[in-house]
Amino acid sequence: MRLFEAFQGPNARFVRSDDAVHPPDTAGALRPATKVLLTCGTNDAQVPCATTDALTAALRLARTGGPGRVALPGVDHLLHDAGHQATLAPPALDALRRFTRP
């Protein structure tokens, strides 16, 4: 019951607006060469890597720049791994470093 109550009141507006966004459509509106990093963790039960295929295809179709999709081994939905629950997992940090390099 508490879970469903969390989607009421002030949170209901967020849930409706968040669900209104279809990421592949949004990706299609990006300018060509826009640098994009899309991560997926191999331990992400909420958004497994295979569920990002349509978004990955839309980014390619939009001709965005890289690195594009990067699979993060052993990483969960919150970008943690079993050994680093309080900080970003090393593969996530590595992907961010590579993305931010000039």
All heavy atoms as an XYZ file, in Angstrom:
753
protein
N       0.828     -1.190      0.000
C       0.000      0.000      0.000
C       0.874      1.255      0.000
O       0.590      2.191     -0.713
C      -0.922     -0.066      1.221
C      -1.833      1.082      1.332
S      -3.109      0.934      0.083
C      -4.161      2.229      0.553
N       1.938      1.250      0.801
C       2.800      2.428      0.872
C       3.438      2.745     -0.474
O       3.638      3.900     -0.822
C       3.877      2.240      1.920
C       3.378      2.435      3.306
C       4.548      2.531      4.249
N       4.102      3.001      5.522
C       4.607      2.623      6.664
N       5.592      1.746      6.685
N       4.150      3.098      7.791
N       3.796      1.702     -1.221
C       4.395      1.913     -2.532
C       3.447      2.698     -3.430
O       3.844      3.670     -4.067
C       4.754      0.578     -3.188
C       5.256      0.666     -4.621
C       6.565      1.436     -4.679
C       5.417     -0.723     -5.203
N       2.198      2.310     -3.477
C       1.232      3.004     -4.327
C       0.915      4.400     -3.814
O       0.682      5.315     -4.596
C      -0.034      2.162     -4.487
C       0.221      0.906     -5.262
C       0.222     -0.319     -4.632
C       0.505      0.960     -6.616
C       0.481     -1.474     -5.339
C       0.770     -0.192     -7.338
C       0.758     -1.412     -6.701
N       0.951      4.576     -2.512
C       0.736      5.907     -1.945
C       1.854      6.866     -2.359
O       1.630      8.056     -2.524
C       0.659      5.829     -0.415
C      -0.610      5.198      0.093
C      -0.586      4.969      1.593
O       0.470      5.221      2.240
O      -1.617      4.524      2.124
N       3.047      6.342     -2.565
C       4.179      7.187     -2.963
C       3.967      7.812     -4.330
O       4.572      8.831     -4.655
C       5.464      6.367     -2.960
N       3.112      7.215     -5.165
C       2.862      7.752     -6.503
C       1.691      8.727     -6.529
O       1.274      9.163     -7.591
C       2.592      6.610     -7.489
C       3.786      5.713     -7.658
C       3.698      4.373     -7.364
C       4.989      6.220     -8.099
C       4.800      3.534     -7.519
C       6.100      5.397     -8.250
C       5.998      4.062     -7.958
N       1.168      9.084     -5.374
C       0.068     10.027     -5.271
C       0.593     11.397     -4.850
O       1.769     11.567     -4.600
C      -0.967      9.523     -4.249
C      -1.511      8.159     -4.565
C      -2.197      8.085     -5.910
O      -2.979      8.962     -6.257
N      -1.886      7.060     -6.677
N      -0.268     12.351     -4.752
C       0.104     13.677     -4.266
C       1.198     14.316     -5.089
O       1.169     14.264     -6.324
N       2.195     14.923     -4.438
C       3.250     15.643     -5.154
C       4.030     14.768     -6.135
O       4.525     15.231     -7.144
C       4.176     16.151     -4.051
C       3.423     16.032     -2.789
C       2.378     14.972     -3.002
N       4.151     13.475     -5.842
C       4.916     12.587     -6.710
C       4.168     12.216     -7.992
O       4.794     11.831     -8.975
C       5.293     11.304     -5.963
C       6.247     11.585     -4.825
O       7.058     12.502     -4.887
N       6.135     10.818     -3.767
N       2.860     12.313     -7.991
C       2.074     11.909     -9.159
C       2.447     12.740    -10.381
O       2.542     12.211    -11.490
C       0.586     12.034     -8.858
N       2.653     14.016    -10.205
C       3.022     14.876    -11.332
C       4.360     14.443    -11.941
O       4.513     14.384    -13.155
C       3.092     16.329    -10.872
C       3.365     17.282    -11.992
C       3.196     18.721    -11.522
N       4.083     19.552    -12.285
C       4.711     20.607    -11.828
N       4.536     21.003    -10.603
N       5.510     21.296    -12.589
N       5.320     14.118    -11.089
C       6.613     13.652    -11.582
C       6.452     12.357    -12.368
O       7.012     12.203    -13.456
C       7.605     13.450    -10.442
C       8.835     12.697    -10.874
C       9.822     13.332    -11.604
C       8.971     11.347    -10.609
C      10.944     12.648    -12.043
C      10.091     10.651    -11.042
C      11.078     11.304    -11.755
N       5.704     11.409    -11.811
C       5.535     10.111    -12.476
C       4.891     10.303    -13.839
O       5.331      9.729    -14.835
C       4.709      9.143    -11.596
C       4.339      7.882    -12.366
C       5.492      8.791    -10.345
N       3.865     11.136    -13.933
C       3.210     11.378    -15.227
C       4.161     12.042    -16.208
O       4.231     11.666    -17.378
C       1.955     12.230    -15.044
C       0.761     11.455    -14.557
C      -0.520     12.270    -14.670
N      -0.459     13.544    -13.988
C      -0.708     13.723    -12.689
N      -1.013     12.705    -11.928
N      -0.634     14.918    -12.145
N       4.923     13.036    -15.778
C       5.826     13.737    -16.691
C       6.995     12.845    -17.098
O       7.422     12.856    -18.250
C       6.329     15.040    -16.073
O       7.145     14.772    -14.949
N       7.493     12.035    -16.174
C       8.591     11.131    -16.478
C       8.154     10.066    -17.485
O       8.874      9.744    -18.427
C       9.093     10.480    -15.191
C      10.330      9.643    -15.410
O      11.288     10.165    -16.000
O      10.322      8.479    -14.996
N       6.972      9.537    -17.313
C       6.461      8.511    -18.223
C       6.114      9.073    -19.597
O       5.993      8.314    -20.555
C       5.236      7.831    -17.624
C       5.596      6.907    -16.477
O       6.790      6.591    -16.315
O       4.678      6.505    -15.730
N       5.963     10.377    -19.721
C       5.610     10.989    -21.003
C       6.810     11.079    -21.943
O       6.640     11.311    -23.142
C       5.025     12.381    -20.770
N       8.004     10.900    -21.442
C       9.218     11.001    -22.253
C       9.561      9.628    -22.817
O       9.702      8.661    -22.068
C      10.405     11.538    -21.413
C      11.686     11.541    -22.224
C      10.088     12.917    -20.878
N       9.694      9.546    -24.147
C      10.114      8.305    -24.801
C      11.540      8.530    -25.288
O      11.771      9.247    -26.267
C       9.177      7.970    -25.952
C       9.482      6.674    -26.606
N       9.451      5.473    -25.940
C       9.836      6.378    -27.871
C       9.763      4.506    -26.763
N      10.009      5.023    -27.946
N      12.546      7.966    -24.596
C      13.941      8.270    -24.906
C      14.349      8.148    -26.375
O      15.051      9.025    -26.874
C      14.717      7.298    -24.007
C      13.813      7.120    -22.829
C      12.434      7.081    -23.424
N      13.922      7.126    -27.130
C      14.316      7.093    -28.543
C      13.805      8.301    -29.341
O      14.501      8.796    -30.220
C      13.717      5.781    -29.059
C      13.666      4.912    -27.855
C      13.299      5.851    -26.732
N      12.607      8.786    -29.015
C      12.103      9.982    -29.693
C      12.938     11.202    -29.344
O      13.255     12.029    -30.196
C      10.637     10.251    -29.323
C       9.698      9.186    -29.863
O      10.095      8.427    -30.781
O       8.557      9.113    -29.356
N      13.301     11.313    -28.088
C      14.128     12.431    -27.647
C      15.500     12.370    -28.311
O      16.039     13.388    -28.753
C      14.267     12.415    -26.111
O      12.953     12.470    -25.542
C      15.080     13.576    -25.611
N      16.065     11.182    -28.406
C      17.373     11.009    -29.052
C      17.319     11.439    -30.509
O      18.272     12.020    -31.026
C      17.825      9.557    -28.955
N      16.217     11.173    -31.164
C      16.072     11.550    -32.563
C      16.114     13.048    -32.796
O      16.380     13.493    -33.915
N      15.865     13.821    -31.746
C      15.878     15.273    -31.873
C      17.256     15.888    -31.602
O      17.429     17.098    -31.744
C      14.853     15.886    -30.912
N      18.226     15.064    -31.242
C      19.566     15.585    -30.967
C      20.265     16.004    -32.260
O      20.056     15.407    -33.308
C      20.418     14.530    -30.253
C      19.981     14.156    -28.842
C      20.807     12.980    -28.338
C      20.109     15.342    -27.916
N      21.094     17.009    -32.142
C      21.885     17.440    -33.296
C      22.951     16.410    -33.613
O      23.531     15.812    -32.703
C      22.560     18.774    -33.006
C      21.602     19.917    -32.888
C      22.355     21.193    -32.674
N      21.414     22.289    -32.589
C      21.709     23.467    -32.123
N      22.930     23.721    -31.686
N      20.808     24.416    -32.087
N      23.250     16.208    -34.885
C      24.344     15.301    -35.238
C      25.632     15.734    -34.529
O      25.872     16.921    -34.324
C      24.465     15.466    -36.755
C      23.107     15.904    -37.184
C      22.588     16.773    -36.052
N      26.418     14.759    -34.161
C      27.718     14.937    -33.499
C      27.598     15.319    -32.020
O      28.617     15.508    -31.362
C      28.604     15.927    -34.225
N      26.367     15.426    -31.482
C      26.231     15.656    -30.044
C      26.880     14.484    -29.311
O      26.578     13.329    -29.578
C      24.748     15.761    -29.636
O      24.147     16.850    -30.326
C      24.596     15.948    -28.135
N      27.791     14.786    -28.414
C      28.501     13.740    -27.682
C      27.550     13.112    -26.662
O      26.946     13.816    -25.852
C      29.718     14.341    -26.986
C      30.693     13.338    -26.473
C      31.950     14.034    -25.954
C      32.928     13.031    -25.406
N      34.116     13.685    -24.858
N      27.415     11.785    -26.717
C      26.461     11.074    -25.870
C      27.140      9.896    -25.182
O      27.894      9.157    -25.802
C      25.271     10.552    -26.710
C      24.351      9.676    -25.873
C      24.503     11.707    -27.325
N      26.836      9.741    -23.899
C      27.230      8.559    -23.143
C      25.955      7.931    -22.610
O      25.205      8.556    -21.867
C      28.150      8.924    -21.973
C      28.430      7.808    -20.961
C      29.178      6.653    -21.616
C      29.207      8.363    -19.770
N      25.688      6.714    -23.016
C      24.563      5.926    -22.525
C      25.163      4.730    -21.818
O      25.888      3.945    -22.435
C      23.689      5.471    -23.708
C      22.650      4.396    -23.418
C      21.618      4.884    -22.416
C      21.993      3.963    -24.719
N      24.904      4.596    -20.536
C      25.453      3.461    -19.802
C      24.355      2.461    -19.479
O      23.179      2.826    -19.342
C      26.126      3.891    -18.482
O      25.151      4.494    -17.629
C      27.273      4.846    -18.745
N      24.762      1.214    -19.378
C      23.861      0.174    -18.882
C      24.706     -0.782    -18.056
O      25.806     -1.153    -18.465
C      23.138     -0.534    -20.016
S      24.180     -1.424    -21.158
N      24.224     -1.097    -16.898
C      24.955     -2.002    -16.018
C      24.521     -3.437    -16.221
O      23.334     -3.719    -16.361
N      25.470     -4.337    -16.234
C      25.133     -5.743    -16.439
C      24.390     -6.349    -15.251
O      23.783     -7.400    -15.391
C      26.390     -6.580    -16.749
O      27.291     -6.503    -15.641
C      27.079     -6.109    -18.022
N      24.398     -5.668    -14.105
C      23.636     -6.122    -12.934
C      22.424     -5.230    -12.674
O      21.892     -5.219    -11.566
C      24.520     -6.161    -11.687
C      25.481     -7.320    -11.694
O      25.443     -8.167    -12.584
N      26.355     -7.372    -10.709
N      21.969     -4.505    -13.668
C      20.816     -3.616    -13.513
C      19.543     -4.404    -13.798
O      19.247     -4.729    -14.946
C      20.929     -2.432    -14.474
C      19.854     -1.388    -14.252
O      18.843     -1.684    -13.577
O      20.014     -0.270    -14.768
N      18.789     -4.700    -12.747
C      17.537     -5.445    -12.904
C      16.406     -4.549    -13.374
O      15.427     -5.021    -13.946
C      17.163     -6.107    -11.586
N      16.524     -3.229    -13.183
C      15.451     -2.312    -13.563
C      15.492     -1.969    -15.051
O      14.453     -1.869    -15.684
C      15.528     -1.034    -12.728
C      15.180     -1.264    -11.281
C      15.363      0.002    -10.481
O      16.479      0.397    -10.188
N      14.256      0.639    -10.138
N      16.678     -1.726    -15.578
C      16.836     -1.367    -16.986
C      18.004     -2.184    -17.556
O      19.117     -1.682    -17.669
C      17.090      0.151    -17.169
C      17.140      0.512    -18.641
C      16.030      0.975    -16.452
N      17.753     -3.443    -17.886
C      18.827     -4.277    -18.437
C      19.340     -3.705    -19.769
O      18.623     -3.009    -20.487
C      18.148     -5.632    -18.654
C      16.926     -5.609    -17.802
C      16.512     -4.173    -17.710
N      20.574     -4.020    -20.084
C      21.196     -3.495    -21.304
C      20.346     -3.728    -22.548
O      20.239     -2.853    -23.410
C      22.594     -4.075    -21.492
S      23.811     -3.427    -20.311
N      19.722     -4.890    -22.654
C      18.923     -5.207    -23.847
C      17.755     -4.245    -24.032
O      17.298     -4.042    -25.161
C      18.414     -6.638    -23.773
N      17.307     -3.611    -22.939
C      16.179     -2.682    -23.070
C      16.615     -1.332    -23.625
O      15.768     -0.477    -23.889
C      15.453     -2.469    -21.727
O      16.348     -1.841    -20.813
C      14.956     -3.787    -21.159
N      17.906     -1.127    -23.810
C      18.386      0.147    -24.366
C      18.687      0.047    -25.858
O      19.213      0.992    -26.443
C      19.641      0.644    -23.615
O      20.715     -0.278    -23.830
C      19.380      0.811    -22.128
N      18.328     -1.077    -26.484
C      18.620     -1.255    -27.912
C      17.939     -0.200    -28.786
O      18.552      0.346    -29.698
C      18.214     -2.657    -28.386
C      19.112     -3.745    -27.827
O      20.205     -3.432    -27.301
O      18.709     -4.924    -27.921
N      16.671      0.104    -28.520
C      15.955      1.096    -29.331
C      16.579      2.481    -29.171
O      16.716      3.227    -30.144
C      14.479      1.129    -28.954
N      16.972      2.820    -27.961
C      17.620      4.109    -27.727
C      18.980      4.149    -28.421
O      19.329      5.151    -29.057
C      17.772      4.364    -26.227
C      18.497      5.638    -25.812
C      17.885      6.868    -26.462
C      18.509      5.756    -24.302
N      19.729      3.080    -28.336
C      21.031      3.013    -28.997
C      20.871      3.181    -30.510
O      21.622      3.933    -31.144
C      21.728      1.675    -28.676
O      21.874      1.580    -27.254
C      23.083      1.575    -29.328
N      19.882      2.526    -31.079
C      19.625      2.648    -32.522
C      19.223      4.076    -32.889
O      19.668      4.611    -33.905
C      18.543      1.665    -32.944
N      18.410      4.706    -32.053
C      17.992      6.085    -32.320
C      19.182      7.041    -32.251
O      19.268      7.986    -33.047
C      16.909      6.507    -31.327
N      20.101      6.812    -31.335
C      21.295      7.654    -31.242
C      22.162      7.498    -32.487
O      22.680      8.479    -33.021
C      22.104      7.300    -29.993
C      21.456      7.670    -28.657
C      22.217      7.045    -27.499
C      21.366      9.184    -28.507
N      22.290      6.266    -32.979
C      23.054      6.046    -34.220
C      22.381      6.732    -35.401
O      23.043      7.353    -36.226
C      23.181      4.555    -34.499
C      24.227      3.885    -33.661
C      24.507      2.463    -34.159
N      25.219      1.737    -33.143
C      24.785      0.642    -32.548
N      23.644      0.096    -32.892
N      25.510      0.063    -31.617
N      21.065      6.595    -35.474
C      20.303      7.210    -36.564
C      20.430      8.735    -36.540
O      20.487      9.374    -37.593
C      18.837      6.791    -36.463
C      17.963      7.041    -37.674
C      18.466      6.242    -38.872
C      16.526      6.658    -37.367
N      20.505      9.296    -35.356
C      20.667     10.748    -35.207
C      22.107     11.180    -35.457
O      22.417     12.361    -35.443
C      20.223     11.190    -33.813
N      22.993     10.199    -35.650
C      24.421     10.449    -35.905
C      25.075     11.229    -34.767
O      25.842     12.163    -34.992
C      24.625     11.133    -37.249
C      24.218     10.263    -38.411
C      24.618     10.858    -39.733
N      24.049     12.164    -40.009
C      22.906     12.370    -40.652
N      22.204     11.377    -41.094
N      22.476     13.600    -40.871
N      24.739     10.822    -33.533
C      25.378     11.458    -32.380
C      26.815     10.979    -32.278
O      27.198      9.971    -32.870
C      24.623     11.123    -31.078
O      24.577      9.715    -30.902
C      23.216     11.707    -31.100
N      27.605     11.714    -31.507
C      28.987     11.340    -31.287
C      29.101     10.332    -30.160
O      28.146     10.064    -29.446
N      30.283      9.819    -29.993
C      30.510      8.772    -29.007
C      30.748      9.279    -27.618
O      30.752     10.477    -27.397
N      30.874      8.360    -26.733
C      31.083      6.945    -26.965
C      29.811      6.138    -27.215
O      29.882      4.965    -27.546
C      31.772      6.477    -25.688
C      31.272      7.388    -24.638
C      31.049      8.707    -25.322
N      28.629      6.716    -27.059
C      27.409      5.943    -27.241
C      27.164      5.046    -26.051
O      27.468      5.399    -24.925
N      26.635      3.840    -26.323
C      26.316      2.925    -25.221
C      27.576      2.214    -24.735
O      28.351      1.682    -25.518
C      25.285      1.888    -25.642
C      24.973      0.911    -24.510
C      23.810      0.005    -24.771
N      24.032     -0.849    -25.930
C      23.108     -1.674    -26.411
N      21.926     -1.750    -25.852
N      23.375     -2.416    -27.463
N      27.734      2.218    -23.417
C      28.847      1.534    -22.771
C      28.255      0.604    -21.709
O      27.578      1.062    -20.790
C      29.824      2.531    -22.106
C      30.906      1.805    -21.347
C      30.402      3.483    -23.136
N      28.479     -0.691    -21.872
C      28.034     -1.658    -20.867
C      29.016     -1.646    -19.704
O      30.234     -1.704    -19.908
C      27.946     -3.047    -21.476
N      28.500     -1.548    -18.507
C      29.314     -1.481    -17.302
C      29.231     -2.819    -16.574
O      28.215     -3.155    -15.965
C      28.825     -0.356    -16.389
C      28.746      1.034    -17.028
C      28.125      2.028    -16.061
C      30.107      1.497    -17.497
N      30.296     -3.619    -16.625
C      30.265     -4.952    -16.021
C      30.097     -4.906    -14.505
O      30.791     -4.161    -13.820
C      31.604     -5.568    -16.414
C      32.472     -4.434    -16.832
C      31.589     -3.314    -17.239
N      29.131     -5.697    -14.016
C      28.922     -5.821    -12.571
C      28.274     -4.618    -11.917
O      28.230     -4.529    -10.696
N      27.726     -3.699    -12.698
C      27.186     -2.450    -12.157
C      25.657     -2.512    -12.126
O      25.023     -2.999    -13.057
C      27.681     -1.247    -12.979
C      27.060      0.050    -12.512
C      29.200     -1.166    -12.898
N      25.061     -1.965    -11.040
C      23.606     -1.981    -10.889
C      22.983     -0.670    -11.376
O      23.655      0.189    -11.950
C      23.224     -2.288     -9.434
C      23.608     -1.193     -8.449
O      23.900     -0.045     -8.854
O      23.616     -1.483     -7.234
N      21.692     -0.521    -11.115
C      20.927      0.637    -11.591
C      21.430      1.969    -11.018
O      21.308      3.007    -11.650
C      19.446      0.441    -11.245
C      18.545      1.439    -11.874
N      18.289      1.460    -13.227
C      17.828      2.451    -11.340
C      17.458      2.448    -13.503
N      17.161      3.066    -12.375
N      21.993      1.926     -9.832
C      22.481      3.140     -9.180
C      23.972      3.373     -9.423
O      24.592      4.190     -8.752
C      22.192      3.083     -7.677
C      20.708      2.981     -7.320
C      20.533      2.818     -5.824
C      19.934      4.177     -7.845
N      24.532      2.646    -10.388
C      25.940      2.756    -10.777
C      26.891      2.295     -9.675
O      28.005      2.774     -9.552
C      26.291      4.172    -11.254
C      25.486      4.669    -12.446
C      25.886      6.106    -12.785
C      25.665      3.769    -13.661
N      26.417      1.349     -8.864
C      27.241      0.740     -7.823
C      27.580     -0.686     -8.235
O      26.896     -1.281     -9.053
C      26.485      0.664     -6.492
C      26.081      1.990     -5.961
N      24.897      2.177     -5.294
C      26.676      3.200     -5.988
C      24.789      3.441     -4.927
N      25.859      4.083     -5.333
N      28.621     -1.228     -7.636
C      28.858     -2.658     -7.724
C      28.898     -3.215     -6.306
O      28.827     -2.457     -5.343
C      30.110     -3.008     -8.543
C      31.403     -2.500     -7.918
O      31.452     -2.247     -6.696
O      32.385     -2.359     -8.652
N      28.980     -4.521     -6.187
C      28.895     -5.158     -4.865
C      29.968     -4.652     -3.908
O      29.745     -4.564     -2.706
C      28.992     -6.673     -5.013
N      31.117     -4.275     -4.412
C      32.201     -3.834     -3.548
C      32.231     -2.346     -3.261
O      33.061     -1.883     -2.489
N      31.333     -1.580     -3.874
C      31.377     -0.111     -3.741
C      29.959      0.464     -3.606
O      29.538      1.266     -4.431
C      32.075      0.511     -4.952
C      33.448      0.007     -5.183
N      33.726     -1.102     -5.943
C      34.638      0.451     -4.721
C      35.021     -1.311     -5.974
N      35.600     -0.395     -5.228
N      29.241      0.065     -2.578
C      27.854      0.501     -2.428
C      27.704      1.986     -2.080
O      26.646      2.566     -2.289
C      27.140     -0.351     -1.381
C      26.916     -1.773     -1.847
C      26.015     -1.853     -3.062
O      24.982     -1.212     -3.130
N      26.425     -2.630     -4.053
N      28.740      2.612     -1.566
C      28.647      4.012     -1.158
C      29.199      4.974     -2.213
O      29.076      6.184     -2.060
C      29.377      4.224      0.163
N      29.810      4.443     -3.270
C      30.407      5.295     -4.299
C      30.095      4.729     -5.676
O      29.642      3.593     -5.811
C      31.943      5.368     -4.143
O      32.473      4.053     -4.278
C      32.340      5.952     -2.798
N      30.360      5.519     -6.678
C      30.193      5.025     -8.046
C      31.188      3.896     -8.291
O      32.334      3.963     -7.857
C      30.438      6.144     -9.059
C      29.398      7.264     -9.092
C      29.820      8.327    -10.093
C      28.027      6.728     -9.441
N      30.733      2.888     -8.998
C      31.579      1.737     -9.307
C      32.722      2.161    -10.231
O      32.560      3.065    -11.062
C      30.753      0.646     -9.968
N      33.872      1.537    -10.101
C      35.003      1.872    -10.967
C      34.684      1.871    -12.463
O      35.104      2.791    -13.170
C      36.054      0.824    -10.588
C      35.761      0.541     -9.143
C      34.261      0.564     -9.050
N      33.905      0.911    -13.004
C      33.596      0.984    -14.436
C      32.781      2.224    -14.807
O      32.944      2.790    -15.888
C      32.799     -0.294    -14.719
C      33.193     -1.244    -13.640
C      33.436     -0.366    -12.438
N      31.911      2.671    -13.896
C      31.128      3.878    -14.152
C      32.034      5.109    -14.155
O      31.922      5.979    -15.028
C      30.027      4.033    -13.104
N      32.922      5.180    -13.192
C      33.869      6.299    -13.143
C      34.759      6.329    -14.377
O      35.010      7.400    -14.945
C      34.718      6.222    -11.876
C      33.980      6.499    -10.572
C      34.866      6.152     -9.383
C      33.530      7.941    -10.516
N      35.202      5.167    -14.822
C      36.035      5.087    -16.016
C      35.279      5.585    -17.249
O      35.819      6.351    -18.049
C      36.519      3.649    -16.224
C      37.449      3.542    -17.404
O      38.451      4.287    -17.453
O      37.177      2.710    -18.303
N      34.027      5.180    -17.386
C      33.219      5.628    -18.527
C      33.031      7.142    -18.488
O      33.110      7.817    -19.528
C      31.870      4.921    -18.529
N      32.788      7.693    -17.317
C      32.632      9.152    -17.189
C      33.922      9.889    -17.515
O      33.898     10.926    -18.186
C      32.160      9.519    -15.778
C      30.714      9.158    -15.467
C      30.445      9.306    -13.972
C      29.771     10.019    -16.284
N      35.041      9.354    -17.070
C      36.331      9.988    -17.381
C      36.576      9.999    -18.887
O      36.998     11.003    -19.453
C      37.465      9.265    -16.668
C      37.560      9.586    -15.199
C      38.790      8.931    -14.549
N      38.666      8.975    -13.121
C      38.356      7.933    -12.348
N      38.164      6.739    -12.867
N      38.252      8.077    -11.045
N      36.316      8.854    -19.541
C      36.514      8.789    -20.991
C      35.576      9.732    -21.721
O      35.964     10.377    -22.701
C      36.341      7.361    -21.494
C      37.540      6.477    -21.142
C      37.420      5.079    -21.700
N      36.472      4.344    -20.870
C      35.517      3.530    -21.323
N      35.377      3.335    -22.602
N      34.704      2.920    -20.482
N      34.345      9.866    -21.221
C      33.349     10.739    -21.849
C      33.745     12.219    -21.736
O      33.520     12.994    -22.647
C      31.978     10.505    -21.197
C      30.904     11.406    -21.713
C      30.439     11.286    -23.021
C      30.332     12.368    -20.903
C      29.437     12.105    -23.492
C      29.326     13.187    -21.363
C      28.877     13.057    -22.670
N      34.337     12.595    -20.621
C      34.650     14.002    -20.390
C      36.002     14.435    -20.919
O      36.341     15.625    -20.870
C      34.566     14.346    -18.882
O      35.446     13.506    -18.155
C      33.133     14.167    -18.383
N      36.790     13.495    -21.436
C      38.074     13.879    -22.033
C      37.833     14.685    -23.288
O      36.953     14.374    -24.078
C      38.875     12.630    -22.418
C      39.615     12.033    -21.285
C      40.557     10.953    -21.777
N      40.822     10.040    -20.698
C      40.873      8.719    -20.816
N      40.697      8.161    -21.977
N      41.101      7.979    -19.772
N      38.682     15.707    -23.493
C      38.517     16.513    -24.714
C      38.834     15.738    -25.974
O      39.405     14.736    -26.034
C      39.515     17.655    -24.545
C      40.200     17.470    -23.246
C      39.713     16.198    -22.625
